[in-house]
Amino acid sequence: MRRLIVAVMLLAPTLGLAVDDPPVKKSSTGICHAQGSSYYAQTKKFEAFKTMDDCLKSGGRLPKK
């Protein structure tokens, strides 16, 4: 049962399931969006990160605006 819970938690962001909103989302186009930014709420397909630095280190980039 524990494995199932862990699997769901790991796959939830890629499946579009609502888990707690992560502090930073990296969109499918590689743009890092922090909570409160213009496109954060609109970003549905994303990889979650705890910090902007982690997102950038993973190959993401800052928004142009």
mmJSON file of the N, C-alpha and C atoms, coordinates in Angstrom:
{"data_MODEL":{"atom_site":{
"group_PDB":["ATOM","ATOM","ATOM","ATOM","ATOM","ATOM","ATOM","ATOM","ATOM","ATOM","ATOM","ATOM","ATOM","ATOM","ATOM","ATOM","ATOM","ATOM","ATOM","ATOM","ATOM","ATOM","ATOM","ATOM","ATOM","ATOM","ATOM","ATOM","ATOM","ATOM","ATOM","ATOM","ATOM","ATOM","ATOM","ATOM","ATOM","ATOM","ATOM","ATOM","ATOM","ATOM","ATOM","ATOM","ATOM","ATOM","ATOM","ATOM","ATOM","ATOM","ATOM","ATOM","ATOM","ATOM","ATOM","ATOM","ATOM","ATOM","ATOM","ATOM","ATOM","ATOM","ATOM","ATOM","ATOM","ATOM","ATOM","ATOM","ATOM","ATOM","ATOM","ATOM","ATOM","ATOM","ATOM","ATOM","ATOM","ATOM","ATOM","ATOM","ATOM","ATOM","ATOM","ATOM","ATOM","ATOM","ATOM","ATOM","ATOM","ATOM","ATOM","ATOM","ATOM","ATOM","ATOM","ATOM","ATOM","ATOM","ATOM","ATOM","ATOM","ATOM","ATOM","ATOM","ATOM","ATOM","ATOM","ATOM","ATOM","ATOM","ATOM","ATOM","ATOM","ATOM","ATOM","ATOM","ATOM","ATOM","ATOM","ATOM","ATOM","ATOM","ATOM","ATOM","ATOM","ATOM","ATOM","ATOM","ATOM","ATOM","ATOM","ATOM","ATOM","ATOM","ATOM","ATOM","ATOM","ATOM","ATOM","ATOM","ATOM","ATOM","ATOM","ATOM","ATOM","ATOM","ATOM","ATOM","ATOM","ATOM","ATOM","ATOM","ATOM","ATOM","ATOM","ATOM","ATOM","ATOM","ATOM","ATOM","ATOM","ATOM","ATOM","ATOM","ATOM","ATOM","ATOM","ATOM","ATOM","ATOM","ATOM","ATOM","ATOM","ATOM","ATOM","ATOM","ATOM","ATOM","ATOM","ATOM","ATOM","ATOM","ATOM","ATOM","ATOM","ATOM","ATOM","ATOM","ATOM","ATOM","ATOM","ATOM","ATOM","ATOM","ATOM"],
"id":[1,2,3,4,5,6,7,8,9,10,11,12,13,14,15,16,17,18,19,20,21,22,23,24,25,26,27,28,29,30,31,32,33,34,35,36,37,38,39,40,41,42,43,44,45,46,47,48,49,50,51,52,53,54,55,56,57,58,59,60,61,62,63,64,65,66,67,68,69,70,71,72,73,74,75,76,77,78,79,80,81,82,83,84,85,86,87,88,89,90,91,92,93,94,95,96,97,98,99,100,101,102,103,104,105,106,107,108,109,110,111,112,113,114,115,116,117,118,119,120,121,122,123,124,125,126,127,128,129,130,131,132,133,134,135,136,137,138,139,140,141,142,143,144,145,146,147,148,149,150,151,152,153,154,155,156,157,158,159,160,161,162,163,164,165,166,167,168,169,170,171,172,173,174,175,176,177,178,179,180,181,182,183,184,185,186,187,188,189,190,191,192,193,194,195],
"type_symbol":["N","C","C","N","C","C","N","C","C","N","C","C","N","C","C","N","C","C","N","C","C","N","C","C","N","C","C","N","C","C","N","C","C","N","C","C","N","C","C","N","C","C","N","C","C","N","C","C","N","C","C","N","C","C","N","C","C","N","C","C","N","C","C","N","C","C","N","C","C","N","C","C","N","C","C","N","C","C","N","C","C","N","C","C","N","C","C","N","C","C","N","C","C","N","C","C","N","C","C","N","C","C","N","C","C","N","C","C","N","C","C","N","C","C","N","C","C","N","C","C","N","C","C","N","C","C","N","C","C","N","C","C","N","C","C","N","C","C","N","C","C","N","C","C","N","C","C","N","C","C","N","C","C","N","C","C","N","C","C","N","C","C","N","C","C","N","C","C","N","C","C","N","C","C","N","C","C","N","C","C","N","C","C","N","C","C","N","C","C","N","C","C","N","C","C"],
"label_atom_id":["N","CA","C","N","CA","C","N","CA","C","N","CA","C","N","CA","C","N","CA","C","N","CA","C","N","CA","C","N","CA","C","N","CA","C","N","CA","C","N","CA","C","N","CA","C","N","CA","C","N","CA","C","N","CA","C","N","CA","C","N","CA","C","N","CA","C","N","CA","C","N","CA","C","N","CA","C","N","CA","C","N","CA","C","N","CA","C","N","CA","C","N","CA","C","N","CA","C","N","CA","C","N","CA","C","N","CA","C","N","CA","C","N","CA","C","N","CA","C","N","CA","C","N","CA","C","N","CA","C","N","CA","C","N","CA","C","N","CA","C","N","CA","C","N","CA","C","N","CA","C","N","CA","C","N","CA","C","N","CA","C","N","CA","C","N","CA","C","N","CA","C","N","CA","C","N","CA","C","N","CA","C","N","CA","C","N","CA","C","N","CA","C","N","CA","C","N","CA","C","N","CA","C","N","CA","C","N","CA","C","N","CA","C","N","CA","C","N","CA","C","N","CA","C","N","CA","C"],
"label_alt_id":[null,null,null,null,null,null,null,null,null,null,null,null,null,null,null,null,null,null,null,null,null,null,null,null,null,null,null,null,null,null,null,null,null,null,null,null,null,null,null,null,null,null,null,null,null,null,null,null,null,null,null,null,null,null,null,null,null,null,null,null,null,null,null,null,null,null,null,null,null,null,null,null,null,null,null,null,null,null,null,null,null,null,null,null,null,null,null,null,null,null,null,null,null,null,null,null,null,null,null,null,null,null,null,null,null,null,null,null,null,null,null,null,null,null,null,null,null,null,null,null,null,null,null,null,null,null,null,null,null,null,null,null,null,null,null,null,null,null,null,null,null,null,null,null,null,null,null,null,null,null,null,null,null,null,null,null,null,null,null,null,null,null,null,null,null,null,null,null,null,null,null,null,null,null,null,null,null,null,null,null,null,null,null,null,null,null,null,null,null,null,null,null,null,null,null],
"label_comp_id":["MET","MET","MET","ARG","ARG","ARG","ARG","ARG","ARG","LEU","LEU","LEU","ILE","ILE","ILE","VAL","VAL","VAL","ALA","ALA","ALA","VAL","VAL","VAL","MET","MET","MET","LEU","LEU","LEU","LEU","LEU","LEU","ALA","ALA","ALA","PRO","PRO","PRO","THR","THR","THR","LEU","LEU","LEU","GLY","GLY","GLY","LEU","LEU","LEU","ALA","ALA","ALA","VAL","VAL","VAL","ASP","ASP","ASP","ASP","ASP","ASP","PRO","PRO","PRO","PRO","PRO","PRO","VAL","VAL","VAL","LYS","LYS","LYS","LYS","LYS","LYS","SER","SER","SER","SER","SER","SER","THR","THR","THR","GLY","GLY","GLY","ILE","ILE","ILE","CYS","CYS","CYS","HIS","HIS","HIS","ALA","ALA","ALA","GLN","GLN","GLN","GLY","GLY","GLY","SER","SER","SER","SER","SER","SER","TYR","TYR","TYR","TYR","TYR","TYR","ALA","ALA","ALA","GLN","GLN","GLN","THR","THR","THR","LYS","LYS","LYS","LYS","LYS","LYS","PHE","PHE","PHE","GLU","GLU","GLU","ALA","ALA","ALA","PHE","PHE","PHE","LYS","LYS","LYS","THR","THR","THR","MET","MET","MET","ASP","ASP","ASP","ASP","ASP","ASP","CYS","CYS","CYS","LEU","LEU","LEU","LYS","LYS","LYS","SER","SER","SER","GLY","GLY","GLY","GLY","GLY","GLY","ARG","ARG","ARG","LEU","LEU","LEU","PRO","PRO","PRO","LYS","LYS","LYS","LYS","LYS","LYS"],
"label_asym_id":["A","A","A","A","A","A","A","A","A","A","A","A","A","A","A","A","A","A","A","A","A","A","A","A","A","A","A","A","A","A","A","A","A","A","A","A","A","A","A","A","A","A","A","A","A","A","A","A","A","A","A","A","A","A","A","A","A","A","A","A","A","A","A","A","A","A","A","A","A","A","A","A","A","A","A","A","A","A","A","A","A","A","A","A","A","A","A","A","A","A","A","A","A","A","A","A","A","A","A","A","A","A","A","A","A","A","A","A","A","A","A","A","A","A","A","A","A","A","A","A","A","A","A","A","A","A","A","A","A","A","A","A","A","A","A","A","A","A","A","A","A","A","A","A","A","A","A","A","A","A","A","A","A","A","A","A","A","A","A","A","A","A","A","A","A","A","A","A","A","A","A","A","A","A","A","A","A","A","A","A","A","A","A","A","A","A","A","A","A","A","A","A","A","A","A"],
"label_entity_id":["1","1","1","1","1","1","1","1","1","1","1","1","1","1","1","1","1","1","1","1","1","1","1","1","1","1","1","1","1","1","1","1","1","1","1","1","1","1","1","1","1","1","1","1","1","1","1","1","1","1","1","1","1","1","1","1","1","1","1","1","1","1","1","1","1","1","1","1","1","1","1","1","1","1","1","1","1","1","1","1","1","1","1","1","1","1","1","1","1","1","1","1","1","1","1","1","1","1","1","1","1","1","1","1","1","1","1","1","1","1","1","1","1","1","1","1","1","1","1","1","1","1","1","1","1","1","1","1","1","1","1","1","1","1","1","1","1","1","1","1","1","1","1","1","1","1","1","1","1","1","1","1","1","1","1","1","1","1","1","1","1","1","1","1","1","1","1","1","1","1","1","1","1","1","1","1","1","1","1","1","1","1","1","1","1","1","1","1","1","1","1","1","1","1","1"],
"label_seq_id":[1,1,1,2,2,2,3,3,3,4,4,4,5,5,5,6,6,6,7,7,7,8,8,8,9,9,9,10,10,10,11,11,11,12,12,12,13,13,13,14,14,14,15,15,15,16,16,16,17,17,17,18,18,18,19,19,19,20,20,20,21,21,21,22,22,22,23,23,23,24,24,24,25,25,25,26,26,26,27,27,27,28,28,28,29,29,29,30,30,30,31,31,31,32,32,32,33,33,33,34,34,34,35,35,35,36,36,36,37,37,37,38,38,38,39,39,39,40,40,40,41,41,41,42,42,42,43,43,43,44,44,44,45,45,45,46,46,46,47,47,47,48,48,48,49,49,49,50,50,50,51,51,51,52,52,52,53,53,53,54,54,54,55,55,55,56,56,56,57,57,57,58,58,58,59,59,59,60,60,60,61,61,61,62,62,62,63,63,63,64,64,64,65,65,65],
"pdbx_PDB_ins_code":[null,null,null,null,null,null,null,null,null,null,null,null,null,null,null,null,null,null,null,null,null,null,null,null,null,null,null,null,null,null,null,null,null,null,null,null,null,null,null,null,null,null,null,null,null,null,null,null,null,null,null,null,null,null,null,null,null,null,null,null,null,null,null,null,null,null,null,null,null,null,null,null,null,null,null,null,null,null,null,null,null,null,null,null,null,null,null,null,null,null,null,null,null,null,null,null,null,null,null,null,null,null,null,null,null,null,null,null,null,null,null,null,null,null,null,null,null,null,null,null,null,null,null,null,null,null,null,null,null,null,null,null,null,null,null,null,null,null,null,null,null,null,null,null,null,null,null,null,null,null,null,null,null,null,null,null,null,null,null,null,null,null,null,null,null,null,null,null,null,null,null,null,null,null,null,null,null,null,null,null,null,null,null,null,null,null,null,null,null,null,null,null,null,null,null],
"Cartn_x":[0.821,0.0,0.869,1.944,2.84,3.455,3.794,4.367,3.373,2.115,1.085,0.96,0.973,0.878,2.071,3.267,4.468,4.388,3.943,3.833,2.85,1.718,0.729,1.295,2.013,2.596,3.629,4.402,5.425,4.823,3.746,3.138,2.067,1.561,0.45,0.713,1.881,2.085,2.05,2.545,2.563,1.187,0.321,-1.027,-2.029,-1.576,-2.458,-3.326,-2.987,-3.756,-3.304,-4.249,-3.913,-3.326,-2.106,-1.458,-1.236,-0.562,-0.294,0.433,0.063,0.738,2.206,3.087,4.521,4.968,6.048,6.563,6.969,7.478,7.926,7.469,6.968,6.564,7.434,7.976,8.668,7.713,7.296,6.325,6.927,6.057,6.521,7.434,7.423,8.319,9.6,9.772,11.016,11.109,9.963,9.974,9.613,10.406,10.177,9.254,8.153,7.171,7.057,7.335,7.198,5.76,5.327,3.989,3.844,2.702,2.459,2.858,3.567,3.954,2.772,2.894,1.798,1.192,2.013,1.507,1.504,1.784,1.84,0.531,-0.589,-1.881,-2.284,-1.826,-2.174,-1.331,-0.233,0.675,0.099,-0.372,-1.028,-0.115,0.702,1.647,3.003,3.472,4.687,5.424,6.667,7.488,7.636,7.407,7.426,8.834,9.126,10.404,10.172,11.075,10.98,11.498,12.486,13.06,13.26,13.34,13.606,14.991,15.94,17.3,17.312,16.547,16.465,15.884,14.867,14.247,15.242,15.964,16.955,18.077,18.528,19.602,19.166,17.869,17.371,17.281,17.663,17.616,16.508,15.732,14.68,15.262,14.392,14.814,13.762,14.145,13.228,12.302,11.104,10.235,10.889,10.566,11.149,10.6,9.361,8.757,9.013],
"Cartn_y":[-1.193,0.0,1.262,1.204,2.356,2.649,1.609,1.794,2.485,2.119,2.738,4.226,4.572,5.972,6.763,6.195,6.869,7.037,6.014,6.086,7.173,7.256,8.281,9.673,9.84,11.14,11.552,10.599,10.904,11.176,10.485,10.626,11.704,12.155,13.114,14.352,15.016,16.219,15.928,14.78,14.468,14.039,13.608,13.206,14.341,15.465,16.603,16.507,15.634,15.522,16.575,17.103,18.154,17.546,17.851,17.58,18.984,19.211,20.587,21.306,22.574,23.348,23.493,23.089,23.207,24.665,25.004,26.377,26.819,25.886,26.208,25.097,25.5,24.556,24.794,23.702,23.817,23.28,24.157,23.786,22.796,22.232,21.283,21.946,23.281,24.005,24.446,24.049,24.31,25.649,26.312,27.609,27.401,27.985,27.863,28.982,28.604,29.563,29.437,30.522,30.528,30.876,30.444,30.805,32.315,32.781,34.205,34.837,34.101,34.659,34.606,35.323,35.492,34.182,33.217,31.999,30.778,30.966,29.836,29.038,29.705,29.016,28.376,28.932,28.401,27.203,26.977,25.87,24.572,23.717,22.464,21.247,21.209,20.106,20.595,20.042,20.572,19.529,19.86,19.119,20.038,19.506,20.317,20.434,21.608,21.862,22.639,22.444,23.159,24.583,24.789,26.13,26.477,27.773,28.241,27.776,27.776,27.345,25.885,25.028,23.621,23.49,24.295,24.264,24.692,25.762,26.252,25.249,24.614,23.622,22.4,22.135,20.98,21.252,22.463,22.801,23.776,24.203,25.174,26.575,27.499,28.887,29.802,31.04,32.036,32.515,32.975,33.558,34.823,35.173,36.36,37.638,37.612,38.807,38.858],
"Cartn_z":[0.0,0.0,0.0,0.775,0.835,-0.535,-1.267,-2.601,-3.535,-3.41,-4.24,-3.926,-2.662,-2.256,-2.786,-2.657,-3.151,-4.668,-5.372,-6.83,-7.255,-6.583,-6.915,-6.657,-5.56,-5.243,-6.288,-6.781,-7.773,-9.15,-9.473,-10.794,-10.862,-9.746,-9.733,-10.584,-10.471,-11.302,-12.801,-13.213,-14.64,-15.132,-14.218,-14.594,-14.436,-13.913,-13.733,-12.499,-11.564,-10.333,-9.341,-8.612,-7.648,-6.38,-6.127,-4.861,-4.335,-3.279,-2.863,-3.987,-4.184,-5.225,-4.86,-5.766,-5.484,-5.543,-4.877,-4.918,-6.327,-7.124,-8.485,-9.426,-10.597,-11.641,-12.871,-13.443,-14.735,-15.789,-16.678,-17.708,-18.699,-19.516,-20.535,-21.559,-21.604,-22.508,-21.813,-20.53,-19.825,-19.114,-18.915,-18.23,-16.767,-15.877,-14.433,-13.958,-13.311,-12.813,-11.302,-10.581,-9.124,-8.753,-7.565,-7.096,-7.119,-7.585,-7.656,-8.976,-9.829,-11.126,-12.09,-13.181,-14.139,-14.649,-14.988,-15.61,-14.687,-13.406,-12.469,-12.485,-12.291,-12.2,-13.531,-14.632,-15.95,-16.357,-15.641,-15.982,-15.442,-16.342,-15.952,-16.103,-17.144,-17.345,-16.862,-15.743,-15.142,-14.333,-14.028,-13.079,-11.873,-10.682,-9.465,-8.878,-8.323,-7.661,-6.372,-5.421,-4.148,-4.257,-5.12,-5.258,-6.73,-6.994,-8.353,-8.788,-7.877,-8.186,-8.648,-7.973,-8.38,-9.788,-10.069,-11.393,-12.467,-12.197,-13.167,-13.366,-12.292,-12.391,-13.183,-13.237,-13.985,-15.484,-15.888,-17.305,-17.656,-16.665,-16.919,-17.095,-17.49,-17.659,-17.049,-16.81,-16.294,-17.417,-17.069,-18.097,-18.673,-19.898,-20.528,-19.932,-19.441,-18.842,-17.37],
"occupancy":[1.0,1.0,1.0,1.0,1.0,1.0,1.0,1.0,1.0,1.0,1.0,1.0,1.0,1.0,1.0,1.0,1.0,1.0,1.0,1.0,1.0,1.0,1.0,1.0,1.0,1.0,1.0,1.0,1.0,1.0,1.0,1.0,1.0,1.0,1.0,1.0,1.0,1.0,1.0,1.0,1.0,1.0,1.0,1.0,1.0,1.0,1.0,1.0,1.0,1.0,1.0,1.0,1.0,1.0,1.0,1.0,1.0,1.0,1.0,1.0,1.0,1.0,1.0,1.0,1.0,1.0,1.0,1.0,1.0,1.0,1.0,1.0,1.0,1.0,1.0,1.0,1.0,1.0,1.0,1.0,1.0,1.0,1.0,1.0,1.0,1.0,1.0,1.0,1.0,1.0,1.0,1.0,1.0,1.0,1.0,1.0,1.0,1.0,1.0,1.0,1.0,1.0,1.0,1.0,1.0,1.0,1.0,1.0,1.0,1.0,1.0,1.0,1.0,1.0,1.0,1.0,1.0,1.0,1.0,1.0,1.0,1.0,1.0,1.0,1.0,1.0,1.0,1.0,1.0,1.0,1.0,1.0,1.0,1.0,1.0,1.0,1.0,1.0,1.0,1.0,1.0,1.0,1.0,1.0,1.0,1.0,1.0,1.0,1.0,1.0,1.0,1.0,1.0,1.0,1.0,1.0,1.0,1.0,1.0,1.0,1.0,1.0,1.0,1.0,1.0,1.0,1.0,1.0,1.0,1.0,1.0,1.0,1.0,1.0,1.0,1.0,1.0,1.0,1.0,1.0,1.0,1.0,1.0,1.0,1.0,1.0,1.0,1.0,1.0,1.0,1.0,1.0,1.0,1.0,1.0],
"B_iso_or_equiv":[0.0,0.0,0.0,0.0,0.0,0.0,0.0,0.0,0.0,0.0,0.0,0.0,0.0,0.0,0.0,0.0,0.0,0.0,0.0,0.0,0.0,0.0,0.0,0.0,0.0,0.0,0.0,0.0,0.0,0.0,0.0,0.0,0.0,0.0,0.0,0.0,0.0,0.0,0.0,0.0,0.0,0.0,0.0,0.0,0.0,0.0,0.0,0.0,0.0,0.0,0.0,0.0,0.0,0.0,0.0,0.0,0.0,0.0,0.0,0.0,0.0,0.0,0.0,0.0,0.0,0.0,0.0,0.0,0.0,0.0,0.0,0.0,0.0,0.0,0.0,0.0,0.0,0.0,0.0,0.0,0.0,0.0,0.0,0.0,0.0,0.0,0.0,0.0,0.0,0.0,0.0,0.0,0.0,0.0,0.0,0.0,0.0,0.0,0.0,0.0,0.0,0.0,0.0,0.0,0.0,0.0,0.0,0.0,0.0,0.0,0.0,0.0,0.0,0.0,0.0,0.0,0.0,0.0,0.0,0.0,0.0,0.0,0.0,0.0,0.0,0.0,0.0,0.0,0.0,0.0,0.0,0.0,0.0,0.0,0.0,0.0,0.0,0.0,0.0,0.0,0.0,0.0,0.0,0.0,0.0,0.0,0.0,0.0,0.0,0.0,0.0,0.0,0.0,0.0,0.0,0.0,0.0,0.0,0.0,0.0,0.0,0.0,0.0,0.0,0.0,0.0,0.0,0.0,0.0,0.0,0.0,0.0,0.0,0.0,0.0,0.0,0.0,0.0,0.0,0.0,0.0,0.0,0.0,0.0,0.0,0.0,0.0,0.0,0.0,0.0,0.0,0.0,0.0,0.0,0.0],
"pdbx_formal_charge":[null,null,null,null,null,null,null,null,null,null,null,null,null,null,null,null,null,null,null,null,null,null,null,null,null,null,null,null,null,null,null,null,null,null,null,null,null,null,null,null,null,null,null,null,null,null,null,null,null,null,null,null,null,null,null,null,null,null,null,null,null,null,null,null,null,null,null,null,null,null,null,null,null,null,null,null,null,null,null,null,null,null,null,null,null,null,null,null,null,null,null,null,null,null,null,null,null,null,null,null,null,null,null,null,null,null,null,null,null,null,null,null,null,null,null,null,null,null,null,null,null,null,null,null,null,null,null,null,null,null,null,null,null,null,null,null,null,null,null,null,null,null,null,null,null,null,null,null,null,null,null,null,null,null,null,null,null,null,null,null,null,null,null,null,null,null,null,null,null,null,null,null,null,null,null,null,null,null,null,null,null,null,null,null,null,null,null,null,null,null,null,null,null,null,null],
"auth_seq_id":[1,1,1,2,2,2,3,3,3,4,4,4,5,5,5,6,6,6,7,7,7,8,8,8,9,9,9,10,10,10,11,11,11,12,12,12,13,13,13,14,14,14,15,15,15,16,16,16,17,17,17,18,18,18,19,19,19,20,20,20,21,21,21,22,22,22,23,23,23,24,24,24,25,25,25,26,26,26,27,27,27,28,28,28,29,29,29,30,30,30,31,31,31,32,32,32,33,33,33,34,34,34,35,35,35,36,36,36,37,37,37,38,38,38,39,39,39,40,40,40,41,41,41,42,42,42,43,43,43,44,44,44,45,45,45,46,46,46,47,47,47,48,48,48,49,49,49,50,50,50,51,51,51,52,52,52,53,53,53,54,54,54,55,55,55,56,56,56,57,57,57,58,58,58,59,59,59,60,60,60,61,61,61,62,62,62,63,63,63,64,64,64,65,65,65],
"auth_comp_id":["MET","MET","MET","ARG","ARG","ARG","ARG","ARG","ARG","LEU","LEU","LEU","ILE","ILE","ILE","VAL","VAL","VAL","ALA","ALA","ALA","VAL","VAL","VAL","MET","MET","MET","LEU","LEU","LEU","LEU","LEU","LEU","ALA","ALA","ALA","PRO","PRO","PRO","THR","THR","THR","LEU","LEU","LEU","GLY","GLY","GLY","LEU","LEU","LEU","ALA","ALA","ALA","VAL","VAL","VAL","ASP","ASP","ASP","ASP","ASP","ASP","PRO","PRO","PRO","PRO","PRO","PRO","VAL","VAL","VAL","LYS","LYS","LYS","LYS","LYS","LYS","SER","SER","SER","SER","SER","SER","THR","THR","THR","GLY","GLY","GLY","ILE","ILE","ILE","CYS","CYS","CYS","HIS","HIS","HIS","ALA","ALA","ALA","GLN","GLN","GLN","GLY","GLY","GLY","SER","SER","SER","SER","SER","SER","TYR","TYR","TYR","TYR","TYR","TYR","ALA","ALA","ALA","GLN","GLN","GLN","THR","THR","THR","LYS","LYS","LYS","LYS","LYS","LYS","PHE","PHE","PHE","GLU","GLU","GLU","ALA","ALA","ALA","PHE","PHE","PHE","LYS","LYS","LYS","THR","THR","THR","MET","MET","MET","ASP","ASP","ASP","ASP","ASP","ASP","CYS","CYS","CYS","LEU","LEU","LEU","LYS","LYS","LYS","SER","SER","SER","GLY","GLY","GLY","GLY","GLY","GLY","ARG","ARG","ARG","LEU","LEU","LEU","PRO","PRO","PRO","LYS","LYS","LYS","LYS","LYS","LYS"],
"auth_asym_id":["A","A","A","A","A","A","A","A","A","A","A","A","A","A","A","A","A","A","A","A","A","A","A","A","A","A","A","A","A","A","A","A","A","A","A","A","A","A","A","A","A","A","A","A","A","A","A","A","A","A","A","A","A","A","A","A","A","A","A","A","A","A","A","A","A","A","A","A","A","A","A","A","A","A","A","A","A","A","A","A","A","A","A","A","A","A","A","A","A","A","A","A","A","A","A","A","A","A","A","A","A","A","A","A","A","A","A","A","A","A","A","A","A","A","A","A","A","A","A","A","A","A","A","A","A","A","A","A","A","A","A","A","A","A","A","A","A","A","A","A","A","A","A","A","A","A","A","A","A","A","A","A","A","A","A","A","A","A","A","A","A","A","A","A","A","A","A","A","A","A","A","A","A","A","A","A","A","A","A","A","A","A","A","A","A","A","A","A","A","A","A","A","A","A","A"],
"auth_atom_id":["N","CA","C","N","CA","C","N","CA","C","N","CA","C","N","CA","C","N","CA","C","N","CA","C","N","CA","C","N","CA","C","N","CA","C","N","CA","C","N","CA","C","N","CA","C","N","CA","C","N","CA","C","N","CA","C","N","CA","C","N","CA","C","N","CA","C","N","CA","C","N","CA","C","N","CA","C","N","CA","C","N","CA","C","N","CA","C","N","CA","C","N","CA","C","N","CA","C","N","CA","C","N","CA","C","N","CA","C","N","CA","C","N","CA","C","N","CA","C","N","CA","C","N","CA","C","N","CA","C","N","CA","C","N","CA","C","N","CA","C","N","CA","C","N","CA","C","N","CA","C","N","CA","C","N","CA","C","N","CA","C","N","CA","C","N","CA","C","N","CA","C","N","CA","C","N","CA","C","N","CA","C","N","CA","C","N","CA","C","N","CA","C","N","CA","C","N","CA","C","N","CA","C","N","CA","C","N","CA","C","N","CA","C","N","CA","C","N","CA","C","N","CA","C","N","CA","C"],
"pdbx_PDB_model_num":[1,1,1,1,1,1,1,1,1,1,1,1,1,1,1,1,1,1,1,1,1,1,1,1,1,1,1,1,1,1,1,1,1,1,1,1,1,1,1,1,1,1,1,1,1,1,1,1,1,1,1,1,1,1,1,1,1,1,1,1,1,1,1,1,1,1,1,1,1,1,1,1,1,1,1,1,1,1,1,1,1,1,1,1,1,1,1,1,1,1,1,1,1,1,1,1,1,1,1,1,1,1,1,1,1,1,1,1,1,1,1,1,1,1,1,1,1,1,1,1,1,1,1,1,1,1,1,1,1,1,1,1,1,1,1,1,1,1,1,1,1,1,1,1,1,1,1,1,1,1,1,1,1,1,1,1,1,1,1,1,1,1,1,1,1,1,1,1,1,1,1,1,1,1,1,1,1,1,1,1,1,1,1,1,1,1,1,1,1,1,1,1,1,1,1]
}}}
